[in-house]
């Protein structure tokens, strides 16, 4: 039994998400920190020991992510691996990287070519963290108990996928309307202190996550193996389901994407929710997202084989191998001007909605 840990690093200043790698002493390959379990050792202890010994990180709180049990995953023998993920700020990781030649941080999207199935572990970890941050304000608590709104937006922007061609991050006003309007954060009544003498302007108002006093062990602690989070336990939108773009408030999604989603909604049940970085397309009553409608791109989540086949048959559809369970196909709005590709994209969206609805 082994443990592999994807240490994801948020570089807020550069708006980037990275992953920690260490250089294996035997073959010099760069890989995730990993270790075999000792007799009588718990999973949690093995992970913390691995992070301390392999990459010099202490005081972290990893989450269990997935069990990898393919008998052929390791050519040295039958090894099961319990993958974990932990999210840290670059400011907390940089001193460790600077002090060691065998530790580095690489962009999460470029963490390929690692031994065994660790590239898949990274993709699964990135997908988990991005879903968490799309739904809640800083669920890992990296900013502490109180924070300025701009700091929260910068953190979420760094975790979120980079905008596609012609797209941009949401404005601070859009972000505020989402976080405050949905009651996800609330003002503390306090203001940030000035850090530099002579700086003009009003101090930034501080916010805190709503329900800060509730038990956050499910967000920050060690999750039981194979325990799936039921996002459907909480309502998607207190105002009721929105089924067409015409019912939404402010958004900037291309009309061709709006029409495609609205057309699909006449055949299969769906609901729309305006998120900070996109409009989420879901089956009614579910918080699992089937597709992301961004300004110039519709990103559809499919089974890996279906996604590969779809992107392979349509060269202008971009494939993103998001995780071991889901790949995304990014459909540009310009492609929807062609009736044949529009129909292909609509079928894919209906398939994605049915895939999630059928899994409930």
Helices and strands as residue ranges (DSSP letters): E 2-11, E 16-23, E 30-31, E 33-36, H 43-55, E 63-68, E 81-89, H 90-99, E 103-107, G 108-110, H 118-135, E 147-148, H 149-159, H 172-181, E 185-191, E 205-209, H 217-220, G 231-233, G 245-247, H 255-265, E 271-274, E 279-282, E 291-293, E 297-302, H 304-313, E 317-320, E 327-332, G 333-337, H 339-359
